[in-house]
Amino acid sequence: MRMTRIDWILLPILVGVLAGVVVGSFLLAGFLGLGVLGLLVGFMAQRIELEKDGAVSNVMTTSLYAQQFKAREGMSRAEKAEHRAETDALLRWLFVAKVVSAGLVILGFGLFFQFQLV
């Protein structure tokens, strides 16, 4: 997970936006808002991970899944390696999103139960 020059340039902006979202959800709904935000981020990360190889959600997508499988079967070795590398890079970032999600859920719901219900 090597960061490029543009990643380092955009990192402070991303951190600022994420901090704004976290503070905004805390101000809007308190600790419960942080927990719900964590659940939302975790749900999105899990959904993206499930759909990394193609559509999986609906009965109508069976033909689409078959077409994607055929296209993947017809790939050259270089194209398969490229697809595998892209998938690995995606999974690394999704792991980061899941860790952030777990932290927000634990922090949000844990502090909600600690301070609001006691």
C-alpha positions in Angstrom: 0.0 0.0 0.0 2.5 2.5 -1.2 1.2 6.1 -1.3 2.0 8.3 -4.3 2.7 12.0 -4.3 -0.9 12.9 -5.0 -2.0 10.7 -2.2 0.2 12.7 0.2 -1.1 15.9 -1.1 -4.8 14.9 -0.7 -4.3 13.2 2.6 -4.7 16.4 4.8 -7.9 17.3 2.9 -9.3 13.8 3.4 -8.5 13.8 7.1 -10.1 17.2 7.5 -13.3 16.1 5.7 -13.5 12.9 7.8 -12.9 14.9 11.0 -15.7 17.3 10.0 -18.1 14.4 9.3 -17.2 12.8 12.7 -17.6 16.1 14.6 -20.8 16.9 12.6 -22.4 13.5 13.4 -21.4 13.9 17.1 -22.9 17.4 17.3 -26.0 16.2 15.5 -26.7 13.0 17.3 -24.1 12.6 20.0 -22.3 9.4 20.7 -25.1 7.5 19.1 -24.4 9.4 15.9 -20.8 8.2 15.9 -22.0 4.6 16.4 -24.4 4.8 13.5 -21.8 6.5 11.3 -19.5 3.5 12.1 -22.2 1.1 11.1 -22.8 2.9 7.9 -19.1 2.9 6.9 -18.8 -0.7 7.9 -21.8 -1.7 5.8 -20.5 0.2 2.8 -17.1 -1.4 3.1 -18.5 -4.9 3.4 -20.8 -4.4 0.5 -18.0 -3.2 -1.7 -15.9 -6.2 -0.7 -18.7 -8.6 -1.5 -19.2 -7.0 -5.0 -15.5 -6.8 -5.9 -15.8 -9.7 -8.3 -19.1 -8.7 -9.9 -22.8 -8.2 -9.2 -24.2 -10.5 -6.5 -27.3 -9.0 -5.1 -30.3 -9.6 -7.3 -32.0 -12.4 -9.3 -31.9 -10.2 -12.4 -28.1 -10.2 -12.3 -27.4 -13.9 -13.0 -26.8 -13.3 -16.7 -24.6 -10.3 -15.9 -22.6 -12.5 -13.5 -22.2 -15.2 -16.2 -21.0 -12.6 -18.7 -18.5 -11.2 -16.2 -17.3 -14.8 -15.5 -16.8 -15.5 -19.2 -15.0 -12.2 -19.7 -12.7 -13.0 -16.8 -12.1 -16.5 -18.2 -11.0 -15.0 -21.5 -8.4 -12.7 -20.0 -4.7 -13.2 -20.6 -2.3 -13.9 -17.8 -1.2 -10.3 -17.7 -4.8 -9.0 -17.4 -5.6 -11.5 -14.7 -2.5 -10.4 -12.8 -3.6 -6.8 -13.2 -7.1 -7.6 -12.0 -5.7 -9.4 -9.0 -3.4 -6.5 -8.1 -6.3 -4.1 -8.3 -8.4 -6.3 -6.1 -5.6 -6.6 -3.6 -5.2 -2.8 -3.5 -8.9 -2.4 -3.0 -9.0 -4.9 -0.2 -6.2 -3.1 1.6 -8.1 0.2 1.7 -11.3 -1.7 2.6 -9.5 -3.1 5.6 -8.6 0.4 6.7 -12.3 1.4 6.3 -13.4 -1.6 8.4 -10.9 -0.7 11.2 -12.2 2.9 11.2 -15.7 1.6 11.2 -15.0 -0.7 14.2 -13.4 2.1 16.0 -16.4 4.4 15.5 -18.8 1.7 16.5 -16.9 0.9 19.7 -16.3 4.5 20.5 -19.8 5.7 19.7 -21.9 3.0 21.2 -19.5 2.3 24.1 -19.5 6.0 25.2 -23.3 6.2 24.6 -23.9 3.3 27.0 -21.3 4.7 29.4 -22.6 8.3 29.6 -26.1 8.4 28.4 -27.6 5.2 29.9 -25.8 5.3 33.3 
